[in-house]
Amino acid sequence: MKITVDMARCEDHGQCAIAAPVAFRMNDDGRLEHDGEVSDAYAAEIEEAADVCPVQAILIGD
């Protein structure tokens, strides 16, 4: 599963890191970091992360 985050849109709220820590995390500077690809086994968590993003900056691909 491919994950893209529009970093120009992202406001570093961190809701995605709570919903799907397997792919999203906040660094020591409070900025979002993410993995570009994760196993399809985590699809539900990644979809939840995209849904809870306040600015809808997360895009999910195949």
C-alpha positions as CSV (number, residue, x, y, z in Angstrom):
1,M,0.0,0.0,0.0
2,K,1.5,3.3,-1.1
3,I,1.1,6.4,1.2
4,T,1.6,9.9,0.1
5,V,1.4,12.9,2.4
6,D,1.0,16.4,1.0
7,M,3.5,18.1,3.2
8,A,2.5,21.6,2.0
9,R,-1.0,20.8,3.4
10,C,0.0,18.9,6.5
11,E,-0.2,20.9,9.7
12,D,1.5,18.3,11.9
13,H,-1.5,17.6,14.1
14,G,-0.4,14.0,14.6
15,Q,-3.7,12.3,14.5
16,C,-2.4,10.0,11.9
17,A,0.5,8.9,14.2
18,I,-2.1,8.0,16.8
19,A,-4.3,6.1,14.3
20,A,-1.5,4.3,12.5
21,P,1.9,4.4,14.3
22,V,3.1,1.6,11.9
23,A,3.4,4.3,9.2
24,F,3.3,7.7,10.8
25,R,5.3,9.3,13.6
26,M,6.2,12.7,14.9
27,N,9.9,13.5,15.0
28,D,11.7,15.3,17.8
29,D,10.9,18.7,16.2
30,G,7.2,17.9,16.2
31,R,7.1,17.3,12.4
32,L,5.4,14.4,10.7
33,E,7.4,11.6,9.3
34,H,5.9,8.7,7.4
35,D,6.8,5.5,5.5
36,G,5.9,5.6,1.8
37,E,4.8,2.0,1.7
38,V,3.4,-0.4,4.2
39,S,2.0,-3.9,4.1
40,D,-1.6,-4.2,2.9
41,A,-2.2,-5.9,6.3
42,Y,-2.3,-2.4,7.8
43,A,-4.9,-1.1,5.3
44,A,-7.6,-0.4,8.0
45,E,-5.2,1.6,10.2
46,I,-3.9,3.6,7.2
47,E,-7.5,4.4,6.0
48,E,-8.4,5.5,9.6
49,A,-5.3,7.8,9.6
50,A,-6.4,9.4,6.3
51,D,-10.0,9.8,7.6
52,V,-8.9,11.5,10.9
53,C,-6.5,13.9,9.2
54,P,-8.0,17.4,9.9
55,V,-6.6,18.8,6.6
56,Q,-7.0,15.6,4.5
57,A,-3.3,15.6,3.5
58,I,-3.0,11.8,3.3
59,L,-3.4,10.0,0.0
60,I,-3.6,6.2,-0.3
61,G,-2.6,4.4,-3.5
62,D,-2.0,0.8,-4.6
